[in-house]
Amino acid sequence: MKNFKVCLAALLLTATTTANAGGILTNTNQSIDFLRNPARDGAIGLDGVYSNPAGVAFLPEGFHLGINWQYAHQTRTVTSTNPVFALGRMNGGKNTKIFEGVADAPCIPSVQGAWNKGNWSLQFNLSVPGGGGSCEFADGLGSFESVVGNIASKFMALDQTAATLNGLTTQLAPIYASPIAAMAGVTQPGAIATHDVNGYDMKGYMQGRQYYFGIQLGTAYKIKENLSVYGGLRLLYGTATYKAKISNIMVKTGAGYVDFEDFLPNVPTQATQDYQTAQTHLQLINAYEKAGQPMTDQLRAAQAQLAEGVKTLAEGQEELAKLSKYAEGVNLLCNQSSLGIAPVIGIDYKLNDQFNFAIKYEFKTQIRMENESTVNEASEIAAVNKFRDSEKVNEDMPALLAVGAQWSPIATVRINGGYHMYFDKDVQWYNNTQRLLSKNSMEYLLGGEWDITERLTISAGGQMTRYGLTDEYMNDMSFVTNSISYGFGANYKIKDNVTLKMGYFQTDYDEYNRQTSATISDSFTRTNRVIGLGCDITL
């Protein structure tokens, strides 16, 4: 079959934030300074236009410009266990299969600028606060393949039911030959046919690309020599594209692998005939009992099996009839876009020359992504409806509270600490998936830097990220896991007003294990590595 629409349900909760070093939807890696030391919330520097905008007011007078380039490479690995995978042609009879996605963001740019004059600091920031690349699963996902595997499994279960009911015909033969059958007007039908399915084959593919481009404008003002405040607005433009298909679906029969599109047309008629045959058997044995004929234990067992079999075949008939709607199949292509705006406020307080404290609060950004999609009609599959054409999808960027401190025990050394709280529970996401989280996301950051010479500075730091994950929230299309990140790098002043920067950042993710049932489970993990170069210029 050329693409199978049922399987598209597996794709459609994707929010592909490939380059994020922060919350579920938030990128905090907005500069090379962050890569070499992520604990920047209480530091004073040009990168503070994002991390500590109030503190930028303490930079020298003049125009400060920072240009940053980052490259991020990430993998996502889902190890799925499902009995139906053993039916797959390419799975070697194994229940467990590994699905790996590769996410690359070859260019994550950001630009920070500030003009300081007197007590005032006018600032702007151009960056990618969310998303930042594309993720491709060349072989699809477990949730894709399990749909196809379940189709084959359903056919096999119906065949087993048919075999069981056919085995009862020898017990029913004397009743068909009796006057009871003639009185009931029932003649013995043929055997219940089987679909002869015992496996499947398929090709899956999924790709998601998402960017949130941000422009932040604001002003900081020094109320006192050691106290400044900041107020600004951030505009987000979100754009995303999702592609998915299931192709070359085949069912394995006694005659070999058959294209599903060719196999499916005969299924509804056969399912109806099988149901009618089983119903005839049940009507006969019920008529036999009603006529007062002796019901042996064997006949009563056969009666119970027939009743259960009729029910199973009826349910199977209904499900298989739904499949016929998707015989022609479809590829999914959905483009999304939206605008959102939110205030940002901050405060910075210097305590003598050794300590600096800062707080920043980014308000929630309301995002309603509008779809341009090939999915035009409502689907019986709920997840597909998220990507219906013209649908507006809730994808709010959560509010963020960032608290930071810096301590300089000596003039050439600075030690940094920070704390982030992402208010995930207060946003609106599609189908209210935020309610499935157990708590808000939190991060703890620590780092430091050392001026080895007047021109060379080295730094390093790390962060620990903890999410409120639950089994109900996790899915293989878009997932995060708890992690520990670390980064290091250096600054070098090639001139008094020009500084080159370089950094490396890596995230080590935990493994999250989800047990859906006694036989179905998933294990989630990721990798993330980022390198970056930048330059700060003061005019």
Disulfide bonds with the S-S distance in Angstrom:
none
